[in-house]
């Protein structure tokens, strides 16, 4: 006897919805999902990242002053150019302090073993990036924190900053509530920052506790470029040695919401051992100033497990190695705390995401001079310190 089956109404509706979605995807024209954004700046190279809305092959065109192409760069690994995907990360060699470039791509409409077909070609606008180096005498950096998906905050605070120029922008955690898919990442972060500044000003993405949450949290790192592939890292830029720590989650690893999937205590201990080494490095000793950027503050904060364990792991190491400041966020309450009996470094905590109460932190260093200011979006200076003036 032959088998027959009726399709339930809800299944028909699901099939119809999927069909409509597929049709919508096919009808969508090939385009950038984000404009290019810069990552992992060194004296020799910088990474240019870009995401597209359809599978493609992409490349970077380096331009001269007359906008003629002087070099074409692909992302290549194991003899293969990255292709038939939507995420690209190009490592581009520097030739001086300025880089003019654009990103181009061809849609791939068919990718088979013996037949590859292309569709439309698109190109970004030409972008001029003025890139800092480790041996320059000055550096200016903007630090933002706890945007929590208020996308207009990036542009508002970038423009409010009083820095004469911006060599780096640090996003010090909690750009999101949580990250469930690539669309969260592109729409809530990478689109707004690439539209505002990240194509010409390198961005350092510091992971906050909210970036560790959601179904996409473990797929998050490839969209950025970190030295040695680690969220925590250190580098010299200008006269400042920058230390980026990954403070992890705020609850105990055993908390039910993690369902046995995390080990942040072990991760922080790993960073502690690393931190002790880099603070004694030749590169750090060659810098006049040291600033630590980490999302969860371990002074003037709360008594949650993550706060206390960050303090246990990092405070004594920083104290004995005499850093200038530890800059954080997380609490949604701004704070500016001078060195005292508890800590011999400044503790600066950026505020929360509420409009009218948002803050930014400007860091300027030139030779022996270091100035760090915590500023409200209204222009009110909530705290500032200067070192080496006069």
C-alpha positions in Angstrom: 0.0 0.0 0.0 1.4 3.4 -0.9 2.1 6.0 1.8 0.4 9.4 1.7 0.5 12.2 4.2 -1.2 15.5 4.5 0.9 18.5 5.4 -0.3 20.3 8.6 -1.4 23.9 8.1 1.4 25.2 10.4 4.0 23.3 8.3 2.6 24.8 5.1 2.8 28.3 6.7 6.4 27.6 7.7 7.3 26.4 4.2 5.6 29.5 2.7 7.5 31.8 5.1 10.8 30.2 4.3 10.0 30.5 0.6 9.2 34.2 1.0 12.4 34.7 2.9 14.5 32.9 0.3 12.8 35.0 -2.4 13.5 38.2 -0.5 17.2 37.2 -0.1 17.5 36.5 -3.8 15.8 39.8 -4.7 18.1 41.8 -2.4 20.8 43.5 -4.4 24.4 42.7 -3.6 25.8 45.2 -1.1 28.0 45.9 1.9 26.5 44.7 5.2 29.0 47.1 6.8 31.4 49.7 5.6 35.1 48.8 6.1 36.5 49.0 9.6 40.1 49.0 10.9 41.5 46.7 13.4 44.8 45.6 15.0 47.0 48.5 14.1 50.8 47.9 14.3 53.8 49.8 13.0 54.0 47.4 10.0 50.3 46.6 9.2 46.7 47.2 9.8 43.7 45.0 9.3 40.8 46.1 7.1 37.6 44.2 7.8 34.4 44.2 5.8 31.1 42.2 5.7 28.8 41.7 2.7 25.2 40.7 2.5 25.8 37.8 0.0 28.7 35.4 -0.7 31.4 37.0 -2.7 35.1 37.4 -3.4 36.6 40.7 -2.1 39.8 42.6 -2.2 41.4 45.9 -1.1 42.6 48.5 -3.5 45.4 50.7 -2.1 45.4 54.1 -3.9 47.9 56.8 -4.4 47.3 60.6 -4.1 45.8 60.6 -7.6 43.4 57.7 -6.7 45.2 55.3 -9.0 45.5 51.7 -7.8 49.0 50.9 -6.6 48.3 47.5 -5.0 45.5 45.0 -4.9 45.3 42.8 -1.7 43.3 39.6 -1.2 42.9 37.6 2.0 44.9 34.4 1.2 45.3 31.3 3.3 46.7 27.9 2.2 47.0 29.1 -1.4 43.3 30.1 -1.6 41.8 33.5 -1.7 39.0 33.9 0.7 35.8 33.5 -1.3 32.2 32.3 -1.3 31.7 33.9 2.1 30.5 37.3 3.5 33.3 38.2 6.1 36.7 39.4 4.9 39.8 40.5 6.9 42.7 41.9 4.9 46.1 42.5 6.5 47.6 45.5 4.7 51.2 46.6 5.0 51.8 50.2 5.9 53.9 52.6 3.9 54.0 55.6 6.1 51.4 57.3 8.3 48.7 57.6 5.7 46.7 54.9 3.9 44.2 55.6 1.1 42.1 52.6 0.2 38.8 51.2 -0.9 37.2 47.7 -0.7 35.8 46.0 -3.7 33.9 42.7 -4.2 32.2 40.5 -6.8 29.1 38.6 -5.9 29.4 34.8 -6.3 26.2 33.5 -7.8 27.4 29.9 -8.4 30.2 28.0 -6.6 30.8 24.5 -7.8 33.8 22.2 -8.1 34.4 23.1 -11.7 32.2 26.2 -12.3 32.2 29.5 -10.5 30.0 32.4 -11.7 30.0 36.0 -10.7 27.4 38.7 -10.5 27.6 42.3 -9.7 30.9 44.2 -8.7 30.7 46.8 -6.0 33.2 49.2 -4.4 33.3 51.2 -1.2 34.1 54.9 -1.2 37.7 55.9 -1.0 38.9 56.2 2.6 41.9 58.1 4.0 43.2 56.7 7.2 46.0 58.5 9.2 47.6 55.8 11.2 49.5 56.2 14.5 52.8 54.4 15.3 54.5 53.2 18.4 57.4 55.6 18.2 55.5 58.9 17.6 55.7 61.4 20.4 52.0 61.8 21.0 48.8 59.8 21.0 45.1 60.6 21.4 42.5 58.0 22.2 38.7 58.1 22.8 37.2 55.5 25.2 33.5 54.6 25.1 31.6 52.1 27.2 28.2 50.6 27.9 26.5 51.8 24.7 23.9 48.9 25.2 22.6 49.1 21.6 21.9 52.8 21.6 23.4 53.1 18.2 23.4 56.9 17.8 25.7 57.1 20.9 28.7 56.2 18.8 28.4 59.2 16.5 27.2 61.6 19.2 30.1 60.8 21.6 32.7 60.7 18.9 31.8 64.2 17.8 31.5 65.5 21.4 35.1 64.4 22.2 37.4 67.3 22.5 40.5 65.5 21.3 42.5 67.3 18.6 42.6 64.0 16.6 41.7 60.4 17.3 44.4 57.8 16.8 42.4 55.0 18.5 38.9 54.4 19.7 38.4 51.8 22.5 34.9 50.4 22.9 35.2 49.2 26.5 32.5 46.6 26.7 28.7 46.1 26.7 28.0 47.5 23.2 25.1 44.9 23.4 22.6 43.4 25.7 23.6 40.0 24.2 24.5 38.7 20.8 22.3 36.1 19.2 23.3 36.3 15.5 25.5 38.1 12.9 22.7 40.6 12.3 22.9 41.7 16.0 26.7 42.3 15.5 26.3 44.2 12.2 23.2 46.3 12.8 23.8 47.2 16.5 27.6 47.8 16.3 29.5 47.5 13.1 27.2 49.5 10.8 27.1 52.5 13.1 30.8 52.6 14.0 32.0 52.0 10.4 29.7 54.7 9.2 31.0 57.2 11.8 34.7 56.5 12.2 36.0 53.0 12.1 37.1 53.1 8.4 39.7 55.8 9.1 40.3 55.4 12.9 41.3 52.0 14.2 38.9 50.5 16.8 39.8 48.3 19.8 36.8 46.1 20.8 37.1 45.3 24.5 34.8 42.4 25.5 32.3 43.2 28.3 30.2 40.7 30.2 27.2 41.3 27.9 29.3 40.3 24.9 29.8 36.9 26.5 26.0 36.3 26.4 23.8 34.9 23.6 23.9 32.2 21.0 26.5 34.1 18.9 28.9 34.9 21.7 31.3 32.1 20.7 31.2 33.2 17.0 32.0 36.8 17.9 35.8 37.0 17.8 36.4 36.4 14.0 34.6 39.7 13.2 37.5 41.5 14.9 41.3 41.1 14.8 43.3 40.7 18.0 47.0 40.2 18.4 47.7 36.5 19.0 44.0 35.9 18.7 43.3 36.8 22.3 40.7 39.3 23.6 43.3 40.4 26.2 46.4 42.0 24.7 48.9 44.9 25.1 50.7 47.2 22.8 52.6 50.5 22.7 51.1 53.4 20.7 52.8 56.7 21.0 54.2 57.2 24.5 51.5 55.0 26.1 51.6 51.3 26.8 48.0 50.1 26.6 46.9 47.0 28.4 43.5 45.5 27.5 42.1 42.9 30.0 39.0 40.8 29.4 37.2 40.9 32.7 34.7 38.1 31.8 31.3 37.6 33.5 30.1 39.1 36.7 28.5 36.0 38.2 30.2 32.8 39.5 31.0 30.2 36.8 28.6 27.8 38.7 25.6 30.2 38.2 22.6 28.4 36.7 22.3 30.9 33.8 25.6 29.6 32.4 24.5 25.9 32.7 28.0 24.6 33.1 29.4 26.3 29.9 32.0 28.7 31.2 35.3 29.0 33.1 36.0 32.7 33.6 37.9 32.1 36.9 40.5 30.0 35.0 40.5 32.5 32.2 41.3 35.4 34.5 44.1 33.4 36.2 45.5 32.8 32.7 45.5 36.6 32.1 47.1 37.2 35.5 50.2 35.2 34.5 50.3 36.9 31.2 49.9 40.4 32.8 52.8 39.9 35.1 55.0 39.2 32.1 53.9 42.0 29.8 54.3 44.7 32.5 58.0 43.7 32.8 58.5 43.6 29.0 61.0 45.8 27.1 58.1 47.3 25.1 56.4 48.4 28.3 59.6 49.8 29.8 60.1 51.9 26.6 56.7 53.7 27.2 56.4 56.8 29.5 52.8 55.9 30.6 50.7 52.8 31.1 46.9 52.7 30.9 44.8 49.6 31.6 41.4 49.3 29.8 39.0 46.7 31.2 35.2 46.5 31.4 34.5 45.5 35.0 36.1 47.9 37.6 37.5 46.2 40.7 37.4 49.2 42.9 34.4 51.5 43.7 32.1 48.9 42.2 30.0 46.1 43.6 30.7 42.9 45.6 29.7 40.4 42.9 31.9 37.5 42.2 33.4 38.8 38.9 34.3 42.1 40.5 36.1 40.4 43.5 37.9 37.9 41.3 39.1 40.5 38.9 40.5 42.4 41.9 42.1 39.2 43.3 43.8 38.5 39.9 44.9 41.9 38.8 45.1 44.6 41.5 48.3 43.6 43.2 50.0 43.1 39.9 49.0 46.6 38.7 49.8 48.1 42.1 53.4 46.8 42.2 54.0 47.7 38.6 52.8 51.3 39.0 50.4 51.9 36.2 48.8 55.3 35.7 45.1 54.5 35.4 42.6 51.7 35.1 39.7 52.7 32.9 36.4 50.7 33.1 32.6 50.9 32.7 30.0 48.3 33.7 28.4 50.0 36.7 26.4 52.6 34.7 27.5 55.1 37.4 30.4 57.4 36.4 33.3 57.6 38.8 36.6 59.4 39.0 38.8 58.2 41.8 42.3 59.5 42.6 45.0 57.2 44.0 44.5 56.5 47.7 45.3 53.8 50.3 43.4 51.2 48.3 45.0 51.8 44.9 48.0 53.8 43.8 46.6 54.4 40.3 43.6 56.4 39.1 40.3 54.5 38.8 38.1 56.0 36.1 34.6 54.5 35.4 32.5 55.6 32.5 28.8 56.1 32.9 25.8 54.3 31.4 23.8 54.5 28.2 21.0 56.8 29.2 20.8 59.8 26.8 21.7 63.0 28.7 23.9 61.0 31.1 26.3 59.4 28.6 30.0 59.9 29.1 33.2 59.6 27.2 36.9 59.4 28.2 39.5 61.4 26.4 43.2 60.3 26.7 46.0 62.5 25.4 49.7 61.9 25.9 52.6 63.9 24.5 56.1 63.0 25.7 56.1 63.2 29.5 52.6 64.7 29.6 49.5 62.5 30.1 46.0 63.9 30.5 42.9 61.8 31.0 39.4 63.4 31.3 36.0 61.8 32.0 33.4 64.0 30.3 29.6 64.0 30.3 27.9 64.4 26.9 26.7 67.8 28.0 30.4 68.9 28.1 30.6 68.8 31.9 34.1 67.6 33.0 33.5 65.0 35.7 37.1 64.5 36.5 40.5 65.0 34.9 44.1 64.4 35.8 47.4 65.6 34.3 50.8 64.1 34.6 54.1 65.6 33.6 52.8 69.2 33.0 55.1 72.0 33.6 
